[in-house]
Amino acid sequence: MAQMSKEYGTALFALAKECDAEDEYKKALDTVLSVFRETPEYIDLLASPSISKDERAEAVEQAFSGRVPEHIVSFLQLLCEKGHIRSFEGCVSEYNALYDASKKIAVAKVTSAVPLTDGEKDSLKQKLQKISGSNVCLECSTDKSLMGGLVVEINGKVIDGTLRHRLHEVKDVISR
């Protein structure tokens, strides 16, 4: 399934580039994904083998025509026709990864013990941009079990600056 999502997402991104509509398609995919997340029964309906492919295609047309570009409607209809509509979220993830790479955007997932202030977020963002050479978008969350510090995941790398990690390092040095 993951490979199929990757192939479909890559093909859609190639089409978006060809049409010079990467931003427009990204917004449209986010809109559709939001609808699917708010109404999970809709995915069930579109995936149901008891409903004909033509009826599923018509349901997509009625729901999204005029709201998203025609290529996105066609993409959804293709996923329904091939029985892959449940992989839509994976396709969107692949599209977004390619979009971010093309725009040199790096998403940094930041987990801290307490919520970061706006000033701390700005400072962290600037440091990460300098390190990565990319525009950085922060996704912040909190985890009280960290005791202090933060964990940053960016470009497949994890930077662990938590108090727990530092204590483990001290423990390792002492035990040698």
C-alpha positions as MATLAB code, in Angstrom:
seq = 'MAQMSKEYGTALFALAKECDAEDEYKKALDTVLSVFRETPEYIDLLASPSISKDERAEAVEQAFSGRVPEHIVSFLQLLCEKGHIRSFEGCVSEYNALYDASKKIAVAKVTSAVPLTDGEKDSLKQKLQKISGSNVCLECSTDKSLMGGLVVEINGKVIDGTLRHRLHEVKDVISR';
ca = [
       0.000    0.000    0.000;
       2.756    2.461    0.894;
       4.471    1.949   -2.462;
       1.189    2.485   -4.298;
       0.525    5.699   -2.323;
       4.019    6.884   -3.178;
       3.503    6.227   -6.886;
       0.116    7.959   -7.007;
       1.335   10.914   -4.921;
       4.425   11.269   -7.128;
       2.334   11.163  -10.302;
      -0.035   13.800   -8.946;
       2.877   16.038   -7.969;
       4.363   15.668  -11.479;
       1.004   16.714  -12.938;
       0.831   19.697  -10.571;
       4.323   20.811  -11.643;
       3.391   20.413  -15.289;
       0.314   22.585  -14.732;
       2.278   25.000  -12.503;
      -0.374   24.427   -9.841;
       1.569   22.916   -6.926;
       0.155   25.384   -4.373;
      -3.402   25.107   -5.695;
      -3.311   21.293   -5.628;
      -1.824   21.265   -2.124;
      -4.693   23.412   -0.830;
      -7.223   21.243   -2.658;
      -5.758   18.031   -1.251;
      -5.832   19.519    2.242;
      -9.500   20.438    1.718;
     -10.418   16.918    0.606;
      -8.390   15.347    3.406;
     -10.181   17.553    5.914;
     -13.569   16.420    4.566;
     -12.518   12.766    4.762;
     -11.261   13.177    8.329;
     -14.433   14.958    9.436;
     -16.642   12.359    7.764;
     -14.877    8.974    7.755;
     -18.096    7.308    6.578;
     -17.567    9.034    3.239;
     -14.394    6.986    2.640;
     -16.366    3.852    3.528;
     -18.988    4.817    0.963;
     -16.387    5.491   -1.741;
     -14.605    2.207   -0.985;
     -17.753    0.087   -0.903;
     -17.783   -2.627   -3.566;
     -21.583   -2.784   -3.272;
     -21.794    0.641   -4.926;
     -20.980    0.764   -8.621;
     -17.845    2.544   -9.811;
     -20.003    4.973  -11.776;
     -22.039    5.871   -8.682;
     -18.849    6.391   -6.642;
     -17.395    8.592   -9.419;
     -20.628   10.605   -9.483;
     -20.527   11.000   -5.665;
     -16.999   12.423   -5.917;
     -18.083   14.732   -8.720;
     -21.050   16.051   -6.738;
     -19.029   16.518   -3.550;
     -15.941   18.209   -4.948;
     -16.599   19.613   -8.430;
     -16.253   23.379   -8.278;
     -14.540   23.192   -4.872;
     -11.233   21.709   -6.052;
      -9.454   21.617   -9.437;
     -10.800   19.136  -11.972;
      -7.555   17.128  -11.894;
      -8.058   16.494   -8.169;
     -11.631   15.320   -8.804;
     -10.301   13.000  -11.522;
      -7.587   11.766   -9.171;
     -10.196   10.893   -6.530;
     -12.320    9.146   -9.136;
      -9.297    7.139  -10.284;
      -8.568    6.053   -6.703;
     -12.209    4.958   -6.343;
     -12.151    3.110   -9.664;
      -8.948    1.230   -8.781;
     -10.138    0.475   -5.236;
      -7.437    2.609   -3.608;
      -9.443    5.454   -2.060;
      -8.432    4.324    1.441;
      -4.835    5.162    0.443;
      -5.710    8.799   -0.240;
      -4.070   10.050    2.951;
      -0.812    8.290    2.010;
      -0.957    9.867   -1.446;
      -1.383   13.286    0.146;
       1.555   12.630    2.479;
       3.769   11.783   -0.487;
       2.546   14.835   -2.415;
       3.269   17.052    0.597;
       6.763   15.582    1.038;
       7.574   16.306   -2.613;
       6.041   19.780   -2.320;
       8.115   20.570    0.778;
      11.291   19.297   -0.884;
      10.657   21.395   -4.000;
      10.066   24.523   -1.896;
      12.984   23.685    0.438;
      10.681   23.450    3.418;
      11.668   21.262    6.342;
       9.106   20.271    8.944;
      10.557   20.119   12.438;
       8.557   18.174   15.003;
       9.370   19.691   18.369;
       8.354   18.065   21.638;
       8.971   19.986   24.851;
       8.152   19.500   28.506;
       6.238   22.796   28.607;
       4.731   24.905   25.824;
       7.280   27.107   24.048;
       6.828   30.869   23.983;
       6.642   32.665   20.654;
      10.158   34.010   21.236;
      11.510   30.520   21.903;
       9.789   29.204   18.782;
      11.262   32.000   16.654;
      14.750   31.450   18.056;
      14.542   27.678   17.531;
      13.191   28.153   14.011;
      16.078   30.460   13.079;
      18.680   28.027   14.449;
      17.099   25.093   12.627;
      16.937   27.067    9.385;
      20.638   27.840    9.714;
      21.475   24.172   10.392;
      19.225   22.682    7.691;
      19.543   25.323    4.986;
      15.786   25.118    4.511;
      12.765   27.123    5.495;
      11.541   25.461    8.668;
       7.961   24.897    9.724;
       7.604   23.966   13.399;
       5.062   21.447   14.658;
       5.142   21.824   18.429;
       3.733   19.496   21.069;
       4.285   18.946   24.778;
       5.140   15.860   26.796;
       5.356   16.383   30.551;
       7.324   13.152   30.959;
      10.365   14.829   29.383;
      11.109   16.718   32.651;
      12.821   19.518   30.714;
      14.403   20.391   27.382;
      13.189   19.328   23.951;
      13.339   16.723   21.243;
      13.531   17.944   17.648;
      12.997   15.692   14.647;
      13.965   17.275   11.338;
      14.974   15.756    8.001;
      15.025   12.267    9.503;
      17.382   13.269   12.316;
      16.550   13.454   16.012;
      18.155   16.029   18.264;
      17.520   15.030   21.871;
      18.195   17.888   24.272;
      15.974   16.625   27.061;
      16.962   16.482   30.684;
      16.259   12.745   30.663;
      18.741   12.223   27.798;
      21.403   14.310   29.520;
      20.951   12.340   32.741;
      21.393    9.085   30.811;
      24.596   10.451   29.300;
      25.907   11.378   32.770;
      24.953    7.943   34.054;
      26.849    6.291   31.184;
      29.963    8.366   31.886;
      29.829    7.568   35.632;
      29.337    3.834   35.031;
      32.472    3.562   32.851;
];
